[in-house]
Amino acid sequence: MRAATISDGSVVVADHPDPEPAKNEILVRVRAAGLNGADIMQRAGRYPAPAGDPQDIPGLEMAGEVVALGPGAQRFSEGDRVMAVVGGGGQAELCVVHERGAMPVPDALDWPAAGGFPEVFTTAHDALVTQAGLRSGERLLVHGGAGGVGTAAIQIGRALGAQVTATVRREEVRAEVEKLGATVIDPEGFEEHGPFDVILELVGAPNLGADARALAMQGRIAVIGIAAGAKAEINLAVLLGKRGTLRASMLRARPLEEKAIAQRLVERQVLPLVEAGAIRVPVAATFPLDEVAEAYERFTSGGKLGKIVVLPT
Amino acid sequence: MRAATISDGSVVVADHPDPEPAKNEILVRVRAAGLNGADIMQRAGRYPAPAGDPQDIPGLEMAGEVVALGPGAQRFSEGDRVMAVVGGGGQAELCVVHERGAMPVPDALDWPAAGGFPEVFTTAHDALVTQAGLRSGERLLVHGGAGGVGTAAIQIGRALGAQVTATVRREEVRAEVEKLGATVIDPEGFEEHGPFDVILELVGAPNLGADARALAMQGRIAVIGIAAGAKAEINLAVLLGKRGTLRASMLRARPLEEKAIAQRLVERQVLPLVEAGAIRVPVAATFPLDEVAEAYERFTSGGKLGKIVVLPT
């Protein structure tokens, strides 16, 4: 098979042996695979794939048709449309995944949307609901509301009945983010728009001190991104006064059973909202596999709202 | 009634009107009232009592006999031995408390032990079990193991089946802390003794960076004290890699319903251990009310292990 391949700090297309589905795994012909920040870090050699996952083929998510079942696999049949978060290897013509790690693709999603759905919606749902315990009526602040996880978090938060505020730096995409259901504010001085019961921190250390000050009583900060820096200062007296919680989490390094639990929760709580049209997956651009290098460039150049998706087959 | 009274940075004994039990409150003749760090801060004017609690009478905990019932109070009868966490006013001959905020005193506790039990054991149980979710078999680190909350946390952790390690700075009390069931280590370089599933942080900001590094995967840091400083530095990349949680909490500022829930949990999970002799309340010294100033001096001078308790009547 052909696959996107990390080579010396750039991404090229190369031939690889076809993967074979082991016990309880399914082999997927990949129709669409979204790009994520982790791919860019991996391209730069800063984010190796977990042991046991393809080391040189990037791609944390994919959608496609089941083309073969490993021994014992029974959740899906050949031809089924599936999508999944994977530890790596998604940006390829073929990909294997444990059947417990895969989800059915709702009819409402076409291939590009399905390929861009699993990573950001699973990350956002896990952070908001499982980690931060977001409840109806609470005030949610999403940092980086124009990003992939941000747009997913806004829609999930809104569907759960939260009041959603989002910081967006780029002026030109604010109107689009507002259409997703958030009150959009400037990142500068965001704390004046609080207090917030839950803050989704996708940016990193520079925000943390103000996050604590913007927290409501018993508020929770879910840290899932540190692109802007890791070394944070926080005033524990402020956090004590709020009885606040700071929880850091990432999806990629989790063992199968925890990823599977996260997928079951998305199936139960998010996919019905997709089917009902209450949640959509903004896709900014698609690229054939041969243009995967251009896809990466487009991802890093920012620009429009939505996912960048590679279409391997 | 006579009561310890904060006056211009010192604590004296003064006369006050007798408190009267309002609806669902009980009036307690206080036999013993433990001292806590918050009293010392309040004496210095740095920790005002919550609104609705006595502002100038210190004392966050007390034990004594019920001498009168307010309208509707029915959990206790006159003469019952009770103990409670209160928002203030414990170091007095009489104290009122909502009946849902009080607990029965087990036969195993004499008055000094009962007077020194509620604050530290409720704080420790809440932090370890309710906030940090400590489970059997987990590795617990207690910072400040020789303090009141520290000795309570060690015993609760051990009774729950955790492996307990405690930092103790003073050489002379280490043997006593070990007898409570902890492996005692020096605060310097504590992180080399990890990883720990739960870290109880009673010291404050200077430890926080090393706490994060000493955390096990999915570990939890419960911050309940910041005596050594509030401004902390933490590396979010370390916390993300561990998928760690930092939770700050304090008991005093909570509304009645939350304090009452904490007391119900102590009644159910800790008092049976007290009755069985598995948990004891170390008392270092007792002072009559007239010597309350000396009691405060003794508290701040450190020295032996255990609670300093005032005996108002």
Chai-1 contact restraints between the chains, C-beta under 6 A:
chainA,res_idxA,chainB,res_idxB,connection_type,confidence,min_distance_angstrom,max_distance_angstrom,comment,restraint_id
A,A205,B,L236,contact,1.0,0.0,6.0,A-B,restraint_1
A,V223,B,L236,contact,1.0,0.0,6.0,A-B,restraint_2
A,I226,B,L236,contact,1.0,0.0,6.0,A-B,restraint_3
A,I226,B,A237,contact,1.0,0.0,6.0,A-B,restraint_4
A,A230,B,N235,contact,1.0,0.0,6.0,A-B,restraint_5
A,A230,B,L236,contact,1.0,0.0,6.0,A-B,restraint_6
A,A230,B,A237,contact,1.0,0.0,6.0,A-B,restraint_7
A,K231,B,N235,contact,1.0,0.0,6.0,A-B,restraint_8
A,A232,B,I234,contact,1.0,0.0,6.0,A-B,restraint_9
A,A232,B,L236,contact,1.0,0.0,6.0,A-B,restraint_10
A,E233,B,E233,contact,1.0,0.0,6.0,A-B,restraint_11
A,I234,B,A232,contact,1.0,0.0,6.0,A-B,restraint_12
A,N235,B,A230,contact,1.0,0.0,6.0,A-B,restraint_13
A,N235,B,K231,contact,1.0,0.0,6.0,A-B,restraint_14
A,L236,B,A205,contact,1.0,0.0,6.0,A-B,restraint_15
A,L236,B,V223,contact,1.0,0.0,6.0,A-B,restraint_16
A,L236,B,I226,contact,1.0,0.0,6.0,A-B,restraint_17
A,L236,B,A230,contact,1.0,0.0,6.0,A-B,restraint_18
A,L236,B,A232,contact,1.0,0.0,6.0,A-B,restraint_19
A,A237,B,I226,contact,1.0,0.0,6.0,A-B,restraint_20
A,A237,B,A230,contact,1.0,0.0,6.0,A-B,restraint_21
A,L239,B,A248,contact,1.0,0.0,6.0,A-B,restraint_22
A,L240,B,A248,contact,1.0,0.0,6.0,A-B,restraint_23
A,L240,B,M250,contact,1.0,0.0,6.0,A-B,restraint_24
A,R243,B,S249,contact,1.0,0.0,6.0,A-B,restraint_25
A,G244,B,A248,contact,1.0,0.0,6.0,A-B,restraint_26
A,T245,B,R247,contact,1.0,0.0,6.0,A-B,restraint_27
A,L246,B,L246,contact,1.0,0.0,6.0,A-B,restraint_28
A,R247,B,T245,contact,1.0,0.0,6.0,A-B,restraint_29
A,A248,B,L239,contact,1.0,0.0,6.0,A-B,restraint_30
A,A248,B,L240,contact,1.0,0.0,6.0,A-B,restraint_31
A,A248,B,G244,contact,1.0,0.0,6.0,A-B,restraint_32
A,S249,B,R243,contact,1.0,0.0,6.0,A-B,restraint_33
A,M250,B,L240,contact,1.0,0.0,6.0,A-B,restraint_34
